Amino acid sequence: MADVTEPRSYQLGVSRPPLDLADLPEPEEVFGVRRIGPKELVKFAIGPSLIALGISVGSGEWLLGPQAVGQYGFVGVGWVILISALLQTFYNVECSRYVLATGEVPVVGWGRVPPGFLLWVPVSVGLVIFAFIAGGWAAGAGQGMYALVHGELPRSGAEEPRLWAIALLLLVFAITASARRISRALELANWLMVVSILVGLLLIDLFIVPFELWWEGIRGFFTPASPPEGITATQLGALAGFTALASGLNWYVMGHYRDKGYGMGYRTGYISGLRGERREILPVGVTFPDDAANTARWRRWYRLLLTDMWGVFFVGAMLGMLLPTILMARAVELSGETPTQANVPTFVAGVLDAEYGRVLFYIALVLGVVILFSTQLGIFEAMVRVTTDAAHATSPALRKLIEGDPRRFYYPFMLLLIVVISVILHLALPVSLVQWSANMSNLGALIFPFMLMYLNSKLPRPARPRPWHYVLLGANVLFFGFFFVNFIADFVGDPLVTF
């Protein structure tokens, strides 16, 4: 008689154990509500996109975008911003698809791509650390804090702004340590910061930016044009890389969908804070059977993902780029000067002080600090999270050492990173550090979209992408990869393309 026993596991990729099989939960079960209406959507389901948006409305939108527009104008810069935001939001959805379908975060999933985890997990962690450990976002926030405290802009090379940057790193540690559930604490912090940032920038722009500049900024997004003369490959590549999030490295934030409980993330666990209950995270993910009931649940979860990413992240990222850049353009008009790498974190505040007085000076400084701290919070925590998830999933010895409690690795590693970043902060200007990070993100675009194609093509049938999704992943490779190759050519000699 034939064996008709239902399979209990699902082998996906190589070198990692098979995924267990279980039913997808209903969203109402995960969020503890009777139905998902508009109120429940905002209160419970939206979240990971806000963490990503808090990072997004930061180093790219407050430093790189305004600097580029302040020096070169909107035309030839704006369309790069729009294309980057569109491609990155789509890439975010595809990275999150894997998380929802398996409960595994991307850094663990990469270990299933041939030749296996011994190569791809260390490479992936190394790229994230290498890209973001420079700490340009922290250095910029430190400059803003100095100006806020002293009422004047810091001199070049001053030590106190670096000390403020280190203090803000310690504040990140305090926020995560005081949380019951780290992802939820980051969501709430970003709800407060992102709303304050966008509303504050909107009010200032309505007050001082003429309609002509608003229209020029919006028109710049939709005007294909050659990059402006004089802009370098490094500047343009950094702008493309850090518009929206971090081009090829966006996956480092998408693991929050697991901790939020989206899809199969509900079955695999989350990292709790020191005030929370001890929680174990499954070292191997769980996926769902290919049947009608689970297909229907998958469609519901996928619609929630699209709402979170396109309705919150993309719209917020575009506003987060438009509002600071038109403000910078107005500051350039008023002052007759252009921002430099040294003064761009506080340039707008200085101009507003000269033209409108101390009230707007301090408002601009507060907004700048909040903008850069939201980035600091998300990036710094993500470096710790990615390393913790990778080490926990791939090392049985570590799991035994920490007795299955990821916090015993998470917090000591965070303290170690604070020490390392504190040293690096003394080595370069904030914008130089951010440009380095952004172009390292573009390197990721040459690697991870291909790995994502492999993984997502092997998901249970209802979760697999459609053919045109692979085409758009290839567009990510071409767009961001071009900027990285040009950056390397510029770094070692002459760029492939000059503007």
C-alpha positions as CSV (number, residue, x, y, z in Angstrom):
1,M,0.0,0.0,0.0
2,A,1.4,3.4,-0.9
3,D,2.5,5.7,1.9
4,V,0.2,8.7,1.9
5,T,1.7,10.3,5.1
6,E,1.8,14.1,4.8
7,P,5.3,15.5,4.7
8,R,6.5,17.2,8.0
9,S,9.3,19.2,6.6
10,Y,10.3,21.2,3.5
11,Q,13.9,21.3,2.3
12,L,14.7,24.8,0.9
13,G,18.2,25.3,-0.5
14,V,21.4,23.7,0.7
15,S,23.5,23.4,3.9
16,R,20.8,24.2,6.4
17,P,18.2,21.9,8.0
18,P,14.8,21.6,6.4
19,L,12.0,23.9,7.5
20,D,9.2,22.4,9.6
21,L,5.7,22.6,8.3
22,A,2.8,24.4,10.1
23,D,-0.2,26.4,9.1
24,L,0.1,30.1,8.6
25,P,-1.7,32.0,11.4
26,E,-4.5,34.4,10.8
27,P,-3.5,38.1,11.2
28,E,-6.3,38.4,13.9
29,E,-4.6,35.6,15.9
30,V,-1.2,37.3,15.7
31,F,-2.4,40.8,16.6
32,G,-5.0,39.7,19.2
33,V,-8.0,41.5,17.5
34,R,-11.4,40.3,16.2
35,R,-10.9,41.9,12.7
36,I,-8.3,44.0,10.8
37,G,-9.9,47.3,10.0
38,P,-8.3,50.7,9.4
39,K,-7.8,51.3,13.2
40,E,-6.3,47.9,13.8
41,L,-4.1,48.3,10.7
42,V,-2.5,51.4,12.1
43,K,-2.4,50.3,15.7
44,F,-1.2,46.7,15.2
45,A,-0.1,45.8,11.7
46,I,1.9,48.8,10.6
47,G,5.4,48.8,12.2
48,P,8.4,47.4,10.4
49,S,8.0,50.0,7.7
50,L,8.3,52.7,10.3
51,I,11.6,51.3,11.6
52,A,12.9,51.3,8.0
53,L,11.5,54.8,7.4
54,G,13.2,56.1,10.6
55,I,16.5,55.0,9.1
56,S,15.5,56.3,5.6
57,V,14.6,59.8,6.7
58,G,18.2,60.4,7.9
59,S,21.6,60.3,6.4
60,G,20.3,60.2,2.8
61,E,17.5,62.7,3.2
62,W,19.1,65.1,5.7
63,L,22.7,64.9,4.5
64,L,23.3,63.5,1.0
65,G,20.1,64.7,-0.8
66,P,20.2,68.2,0.5
67,Q,23.9,68.5,-0.1
68,A,23.5,67.4,-3.7
69,V,20.5,69.7,-4.3
70,G,22.2,72.6,-2.5
71,Q,25.2,72.3,-4.8
72,Y,23.7,71.2,-8.1
73,G,19.9,71.8,-8.1
74,F,17.0,69.4,-8.6
75,V,17.2,68.5,-12.3
76,G,19.4,65.5,-12.9
77,V,19.3,64.6,-9.2
78,G,15.6,64.2,-8.5
79,W,15.0,61.3,-11.0
80,V,17.8,59.4,-9.4
81,I,16.0,59.7,-6.1
82,L,12.6,58.5,-7.5
83,I,14.1,55.5,-9.3
84,S,16.1,54.5,-6.3
85,A,13.0,54.8,-4.0
86,L,10.8,52.7,-6.4
87,L,13.4,50.0,-6.8
88,Q,14.3,49.8,-3.1
89,T,10.6,49.6,-2.0
90,F,10.1,46.7,-4.4
91,Y,13.3,45.0,-3.1
92,N,12.1,45.5,0.5
93,V,8.9,43.6,-0.4
94,E,10.8,40.7,-2.0
95,C,13.2,40.4,1.0
96,S,10.2,40.5,3.4
97,R,8.4,37.8,1.2
98,Y,11.0,35.3,2.4
99,V,10.6,36.3,6.0
100,L,6.8,36.0,5.9
101,A,7.0,32.6,4.2
102,T,9.7,31.0,6.4
103,G,10.0,32.9,9.6
104,E,13.7,33.1,8.9
105,V,15.4,36.5,8.7
106,P,17.3,37.2,5.5
107,V,20.8,36.8,7.0
108,V,19.9,33.2,8.0
109,G,18.2,32.6,4.6
110,W,21.3,33.5,2.7
111,G,22.9,30.5,4.3
112,R,20.6,28.3,2.1
113,V,22.1,29.6,-1.1
114,P,24.9,27.4,-2.7
115,P,27.6,26.8,-1.7
116,G,26.0,27.3,1.8
117,F,26.1,29.1,5.1
118,L,29.9,28.9,5.7
119,L,30.3,31.4,2.9
120,W,27.2,33.5,2.8
121,V,26.4,34.1,6.4
122,P,29.9,35.6,7.3
123,V,30.0,37.6,4.1
124,S,26.5,39.0,4.7
125,V,27.3,40.0,8.3
126,G,30.7,41.4,7.3
127,L,29.1,43.6,4.6
128,V,26.6,45.1,7.0
129,I,29.2,45.8,9.6
130,F,31.7,47.1,7.1
131,A,29.1,49.4,5.5
132,F,27.7,51.0,8.6
133,I,30.4,50.8,11.3
134,A,31.8,54.1,10.0
135,G,29.1,55.9,12.0
136,G,28.5,58.9,9.8
137,W,24.9,59.1,11.0
138,A,26.1,59.2,14.6
139,A,28.7,61.9,13.8
140,G,26.1,64.1,12.1
141,A,23.7,63.7,15.1
142,G,26.6,64.7,17.4
143,Q,27.2,67.9,15.5
144,G,23.5,68.8,15.8
145,M,23.5,68.1,19.5
146,Y,26.5,70.4,20.0
147,A,24.8,73.2,18.2
148,L,21.6,72.7,20.1
149,V,23.4,72.8,23.5
150,H,25.7,75.7,22.7
151,G,23.6,77.8,20.4
152,E,26.4,77.9,17.8
153,L,27.8,75.7,15.1
154,P,30.8,73.5,16.0
155,R,34.2,74.3,14.6
156,S,35.8,71.8,12.3
157,G,37.4,69.0,14.1
158,A,35.9,69.8,17.5
159,E,35.9,66.9,20.0
160,E,32.6,67.6,21.8
161,P,30.3,66.7,18.9
162,R,32.0,63.3,18.8
163,L,31.3,62.9,22.5
164,W,27.6,63.7,21.9
165,A,27.6,61.1,19.1
166,I,28.9,58.5,21.6
167,A,26.3,59.6,24.2
168,L,23.5,59.0,21.6
169,L,24.9,55.5,21.0
170,L,24.6,54.8,24.7
171,L,21.0,56.1,24.5
172,V,20.3,53.5,21.8
173,F,21.6,50.9,24.3
174,A,19.3,52.3,27.0
175,I,16.2,52.2,24.7
176,T,16.7,48.5,23.7
177,A,17.7,47.5,27.3
178,S,14.5,49.0,28.8
179,A,12.2,47.4,26.2
180,R,10.1,44.3,26.7
181,R,10.1,43.6,23.0
182,I,12.8,45.4,21.1
183,S,11.1,45.7,17.8
184,R,8.0,47.2,19.4
185,A,10.1,49.7,21.2
186,L,11.7,50.8,18.0
187,E,8.3,51.0,16.3
188,L,6.9,53.3,19.0
189,A,10.1,55.5,19.0
190,N,9.8,55.8,15.2
191,W,6.1,56.6,15.3
192,L,7.0,59.6,17.5
193,M,10.1,60.6,15.6
194,V,8.9,60.2,12.0
195,V,5.6,62.0,12.6
196,S,7.4,64.8,14.3
197,I,10.0,65.1,11.6
198,L,7.6,65.2,8.7
199,V,5.1,67.5,10.4
200,G,8.0,69.8,11.5
201,L,9.6,70.0,8.1
202,L,6.2,70.5,6.4
203,L,5.4,73.5,8.7
204,I,8.8,75.1,8.2
205,D,8.7,74.6,4.4
206,L,5.2,76.1,4.2
207,F,6.5,79.1,6.1
208,I,9.7,79.9,4.2
209,V,9.8,78.0,0.9
210,P,8.1,79.7,-2.0
211,F,5.7,77.8,-4.3
212,E,8.3,77.9,-7.2
213,L,10.7,75.8,-5.2
214,W,8.1,73.3,-4.2
215,W,7.2,72.8,-7.8
216,E,10.9,72.7,-8.9
217,G,11.5,69.9,-6.3
218,I,8.5,67.9,-7.3
219,R,9.2,68.4,-11.1
220,G,12.8,67.3,-10.5
221,F,11.6,63.8,-9.4
222,F,9.9,63.3,-12.8
223,T,12.4,65.0,-15.1
224,P,14.8,62.5,-16.6
225,A,18.1,64.3,-17.2
226,S,21.8,63.8,-17.3
227,P,23.5,64.2,-13.9
228,P,24.5,67.8,-13.3
229,E,28.0,68.9,-14.3
230,G,30.5,68.6,-11.5
231,I,28.8,66.0,-9.4
232,T,31.1,63.1,-8.7
233,A,30.4,59.4,-9.0
234,T,30.8,59.0,-5.2
235,Q,28.2,61.7,-4.5
236,L,25.7,60.4,-7.0
237,G,26.2,56.8,-6.0
238,A,25.8,57.7,-2.3
239,L,22.6,59.6,-3.1
240,A,21.2,56.6,-5.0
241,G,22.3,54.2,-2.3
242,F,20.9,56.0,0.7
243,T,17.7,57.4,-0.9
244,A,14.9,55.4,0.8
245,L,17.2,53.0,2.7
246,A,20.4,51.2,1.8
247,S,19.9,49.8,-1.8
248,G,21.3,46.2,-1.8
249,L,21.6,45.9,2.0
250,N,17.9,46.8,2.8
251,W,17.4,43.2,3.9
252,Y,19.1,43.9,7.2
253,V,16.0,45.8,8.5
254,M,13.4,43.4,7.1
255,G,13.9,40.9,9.9
256,H,11.6,43.0,12.0
257,Y,8.7,41.4,10.2
258,R,9.7,38.2,12.0
259,D,9.7,39.9,15.4
260,K,6.4,41.6,14.5
261,G,4.9,38.2,14.0
262,Y,4.1,38.6,10.3
263,G,3.3,35.2,8.6
264,M,5.5,32.4,9.8
265,G,7.5,34.8,11.9
266,Y,4.8,34.2,14.5
267,R,6.0,30.6,14.7
268,T,9.7,31.4,15.1
269,G,10.0,33.9,17.9
270,Y,11.6,37.3,18.5
271,I,14.4,39.1,20.5
272,S,13.0,40.4,23.7
273,G,14.5,43.3,25.8
274,L,15.9,43.0,29.2
275,R,12.6,43.9,30.8
276,G,10.8,41.3,28.7
277,E,10.3,37.6,29.2
278,R,13.1,35.2,28.2
279,R,12.3,34.2,24.6
280,E,14.0,31.5,22.4
281,I,14.2,32.0,18.7
282,L,14.0,28.9,16.6
283,P,17.4,28.3,14.8
284,V,15.5,26.9,11.8
285,G,12.4,28.5,10.2
286,V,9.0,27.1,9.6
287,T,6.9,27.2,6.4
288,F,3.4,26.3,5.4
289,P,1.7,23.5,3.3
290,D,0.6,24.3,-0.2
291,D,-3.2,24.1,0.3
292,A,-6.2,26.3,-0.2
293,A,-6.5,27.5,3.4
294,N,-2.9,28.5,3.7
295,T,-3.0,30.1,0.2
296,A,-5.8,32.4,1.4
297,R,-3.9,33.3,4.5
298,W,-0.8,34.0,2.5
299,R,-2.7,36.5,0.3
300,R,-3.9,38.3,3.4
301,W,-0.4,38.6,4.9
302,Y,1.0,39.7,1.5
303,R,-1.6,42.5,1.2
304,L,-0.6,43.7,4.7
305,L,3.0,43.7,3.6
306,L,2.3,45.7,0.5
307,T,0.3,48.2,2.6
308,D,3.1,48.6,5.1
309,M,5.8,49.1,2.5
310,W,4.1,51.1,-0.3
311,G,1.6,53.0,1.8
312,V,3.9,54.0,4.6
313,F,7.6,53.4,3.6
314,F,7.5,54.6,0.0
315,V,5.3,57.6,0.6
316,G,7.2,58.6,3.7
317,A,10.6,58.2,2.0
318,M,9.6,60.5,-0.9
319,L,8.2,63.1,1.5
320,G,11.3,62.7,3.6
321,M,13.5,63.5,0.6
322,L,11.3,66.3,-0.8
323,L,10.9,68.4,2.4
324,P,14.5,68.6,3.4
325,T,15.8,69.2,-0.1
326,I,13.5,72.1,-0.9
327,L,14.4,73.6,2.5
328,M,18.1,73.3,1.6
329,A,17.4,74.9,-1.7
330,R,15.8,77.8,0.0
331,A,18.7,78.1,2.4
332,V,21.1,78.3,-0.5
333,E,19.0,81.0,-2.1
334,L,18.9,83.0,1.1
335,S,22.5,82.7,2.0
336,G,24.1,82.7,-1.4
337,E,26.3,79.9,-0.3
338,T,26.4,76.1,-0.8
339,P,26.7,73.4,1.8
340,T,30.0,71.6,2.2
341,Q,30.8,68.1,3.6
342,A,31.9,69.8,6.9
343,N,28.8,71.9,7.5
344,V,25.8,70.2,5.8
345,P,24.4,68.7,9.1
346,T,23.9,72.2,10.5
347,F,23.9,74.4,7.3
348,V,20.1,75.0,7.2
349,A,20.0,75.9,10.9
350,G,22.7,78.5,10.5
351,V,20.9,80.1,7.6
352,L,17.6,80.2,9.4
353,D,19.3,81.7,12.4
354,A,20.7,84.6,10.2
355,E,17.4,85.2,8.3
356,Y,14.7,84.4,10.9
357,G,16.2,84.4,14.3
358,R,16.9,81.9,17.1
359,V,13.5,80.2,17.2
360,L,13.8,78.6,13.7
361,F,17.5,78.0,14.4
362,Y,16.6,75.8,17.4
363,I,13.7,74.1,15.6
364,A,15.9,73.2,12.7
365,L,18.5,71.8,15.0
366,V,16.0,69.8,17.0
367,L,14.6,68.3,13.7
368,G,18.2,67.6,12.4
369,V,19.1,65.8,15.6
370,V,15.9,63.7,15.7
371,I,16.3,62.9,12.0
372,L,19.8,61.6,12.4
373,F,19.1,59.9,15.7
374,S,16.3,57.9,14.1
375,T,18.8,56.7,11.6
376,Q,21.3,56.1,14.4
377,L,18.8,54.0,16.3
378,G,17.8,51.8,13.4
379,I,21.2,51.2,11.9
380,F,23.1,50.6,15.1
381,E,20.4,48.2,16.5
382,A,20.3,46.4,13.1
383,M,24.1,45.7,13.1
384,V,23.7,44.1,16.5
385,R,20.5,42.2,15.4
386,V,21.9,40.8,12.2
387,T,25.0,39.5,13.9
388,T,23.0,38.0,16.8
389,D,20.6,36.3,14.4
390,A,23.4,34.9,12.3
391,A,25.4,33.6,15.2
392,H,22.4,32.2,17.0
393,A,21.1,30.3,13.9
394,T,24.4,28.8,12.7
395,S,26.3,28.0,15.9
396,P,24.9,25.2,18.2
397,A,27.9,25.9,20.5
398,L,26.8,29.5,21.0
399,R,23.2,28.5,21.6
400,K,24.4,26.2,24.3
401,L,26.7,28.9,25.8
402,I,23.9,31.5,26.0
403,E,21.4,28.9,27.1
404,G,19.1,29.7,24.2
405,D,18.7,33.3,25.2
406,P,19.8,35.6,22.4
407,R,20.0,38.6,24.7
408,R,23.2,37.2,26.2
409,F,24.9,37.8,22.9
410,Y,22.9,40.8,21.8
411,Y,23.8,43.3,24.6
412,P,27.5,42.5,25.0
413,F,28.0,42.8,21.3
414,M,26.2,46.1,21.3
415,L,28.6,47.4,23.9
416,L,31.6,46.2,21.9
417,L,30.2,48.1,18.8
418,I,29.9,51.3,20.8
419,V,33.6,51.1,21.6
420,V,34.6,50.5,18.0
421,I,32.4,53.2,16.5
422,S,33.6,55.6,19.1
423,V,37.1,55.2,17.7
424,I,36.1,55.5,14.1
425,L,34.1,58.7,14.7
426,H,37.5,60.5,15.1
427,L,38.7,59.5,11.7
428,A,36.6,61.5,9.1
429,L,33.9,64.0,8.5
430,P,30.3,62.8,8.9
431,V,29.3,63.1,5.2
432,S,32.4,61.3,4.1
433,L,31.5,58.5,6.4
434,V,28.0,58.4,5.1
435,Q,29.1,58.4,1.5
436,W,31.3,55.4,2.2
437,S,28.4,53.5,3.8
438,A,26.0,54.3,1.0
439,N,28.4,53.0,-1.7
440,M,29.1,49.9,0.3
441,S,25.3,49.3,0.2
442,N,25.4,49.6,-3.6
443,L,27.9,46.7,-3.5
444,G,25.2,44.6,-1.9
445,A,23.0,45.2,-4.9
446,L,25.4,43.2,-7.0
447,I,25.0,40.2,-4.7
448,F,21.8,39.8,-2.8
449,P,19.1,40.3,-5.5
450,F,20.5,37.1,-7.2
451,M,20.4,35.2,-3.9
452,L,16.9,36.4,-3.3
453,M,15.8,35.2,-6.7
454,Y,17.1,31.7,-5.7
455,L,15.5,31.6,-2.3
456,N,12.1,33.0,-3.4
457,S,11.8,30.7,-6.3
458,K,12.0,27.7,-3.9
459,L,9.3,28.9,-1.5
460,P,6.0,27.1,-1.3
461,R,4.1,27.7,-4.5
462,P,1.6,30.4,-3.2
463,A,4.5,32.5,-1.9
464,R,6.6,32.4,-5.0
465,P,7.1,35.7,-7.0
466,R,5.7,36.3,-10.5
467,P,8.1,36.4,-13.4
468,W,8.2,40.2,-13.7
469,H,9.4,40.3,-10.1
470,Y,12.7,38.8,-11.2
471,V,13.0,41.4,-13.9
472,L,12.7,44.2,-11.3
473,L,15.2,42.5,-9.1
474,G,17.6,42.5,-12.0
475,A,16.9,46.2,-12.5
476,N,18.1,46.7,-8.9
477,V,21.4,45.0,-9.8
478,L,21.9,47.2,-12.9
479,F,21.0,50.5,-11.3
480,F,22.8,50.3,-8.0
481,G,25.6,48.1,-9.3
482,F,26.5,50.7,-11.9
483,F,27.0,53.3,-9.2
484,F,29.1,50.9,-7.1
485,V,31.4,50.0,-10.1
486,N,31.7,53.7,-10.9
487,F,32.5,54.5,-7.3
488,I,35.3,51.9,-7.2
489,A,36.7,53.2,-10.5
490,D,36.7,56.7,-9.2
491,F,38.3,55.6,-5.9
492,V,41.2,53.8,-7.6
493,G,41.7,56.1,-10.6
494,D,39.3,57.6,-13.1
495,P,35.5,57.0,-13.0
496,L,33.8,55.1,-15.8
497,V,31.6,58.1,-16.4
498,T,32.2,61.7,-15.6
499,F,29.5,64.3,-15.2
